[in-house]
Each structure stands twice: as structure tokens, then as C-alpha cells.
Amino acid sequence: MRKDVNLKILERYGFKLYKRPKENVYLFKKRDAYITIDMEYKIFEPKNIQFLNFHCIRAIYNFMLNECIKVGKI
């Protein structure tokens, strides 16, 4: 399976991806920051992201947008 370009960018910024099986929910973790993305309901829930820089948050938004386009929700 070919790795998504956006996931490579997120790994470069230090994010770890945890995906719950059989659900369309992604959980990203970097140090104390948790970002939960639910693709079915388009919910973006960040926690403790005050130390993340602009590039990290932009990479998360790009990942979310591309996943929504793949699923056909947009």
C-alpha cells in the first residue's frame, strides 16, 4: 500500500497516527497535543495545541481536506 503524501508530511512534523479500525476516525498525537478527526461527521477536535506552529496545523487541515475529497464528502 502506497503511503499518502500528507501522512509523510505529518510524520516529518512529529505526529503519530492512530486510526481506529472499522471507523473513519483519525487520532493524531504529538507530545501533549491530541487532534481527533471524524471524517463521517466532519468533526475536527484539537486539544492542547497551543505549542504547535502554523505548518503543523496546516498539514492537519490539508490531510483532512484530501481525505474528505477521497471519500466524496465534498
Legacy VTK file of the C-alpha trace (Angstrom):
# vtk DataFile Version 3.0
C-alpha trace
ASCII
DATASET POLYDATA
POINTS 74 float
0.000 0.000 0.000
1.405 3.381 -1.001
1.722 5.851 1.815
-0.185 9.101 1.488
1.935 12.205 0.888
0.099 14.123 3.603
0.865 11.396 6.149
4.562 11.650 5.281
4.423 15.399 5.872
2.689 14.894 9.227
5.296 12.320 10.266
8.017 14.797 9.338
6.463 17.269 11.795
6.452 14.592 14.507
2.820 13.456 14.513
1.930 9.837 15.221
-1.208 8.500 13.543
-3.574 6.195 15.367
-6.599 5.093 13.331
-9.450 3.247 14.921
-10.385 0.162 12.900
-13.761 -0.017 11.139
-14.359 3.659 11.808
-13.489 6.714 9.805
-11.829 8.393 12.790
-8.202 9.507 12.902
-6.281 10.408 16.047
-3.022 12.333 15.738
-0.688 12.775 18.684
2.363 14.970 19.151
3.724 15.313 22.676
0.727 16.578 24.693
-1.360 17.601 21.680
-4.228 15.404 20.538
-6.156 16.034 17.336
-9.185 13.894 16.551
-10.704 13.974 13.072
-14.022 12.259 12.329
-14.482 12.072 8.565
-18.068 10.856 8.689
-19.377 13.886 10.552
-16.533 16.277 9.567
-15.566 16.948 13.168
-12.146 18.422 13.966
-11.389 18.364 17.684
-7.994 19.720 18.834
-6.742 19.508 22.418
-3.641 21.219 23.834
-2.408 22.605 20.518
-1.082 25.901 21.839
2.558 24.927 21.185
2.042 23.717 17.597
3.238 26.004 14.843
1.348 27.086 11.742
2.932 24.450 9.487
1.759 21.578 11.701
-1.814 22.807 11.813
-1.826 23.489 8.060
-0.622 19.920 7.410
-3.513 18.573 9.514
-6.024 20.676 7.576
-4.551 19.514 4.242
-4.833 15.891 5.365
-8.449 16.412 6.419
-9.356 18.127 3.150
-7.744 15.431 0.993
-9.422 12.630 2.953
-12.819 14.308 2.546
-12.205 14.603 -1.189
-11.230 10.894 -1.396
-14.371 9.803 0.438
-16.508 12.103 -1.682
-17.899 14.184 1.153
-17.045 17.483 -0.550
LINES 1 75
74 0 1 2 3 4 5 6 7 8 9 10 11 12 13 14 15 16 17 18 19 20 21 22 23 24 25 26 27 28 29 30 31 32 33 34 35 36 37 38 39 40 41 42 43 44 45 46 47 48 49 50 51 52 53 54 55 56 57 58 59 60 61 62 63 64 65 66 67 68 69 70 71 72 73
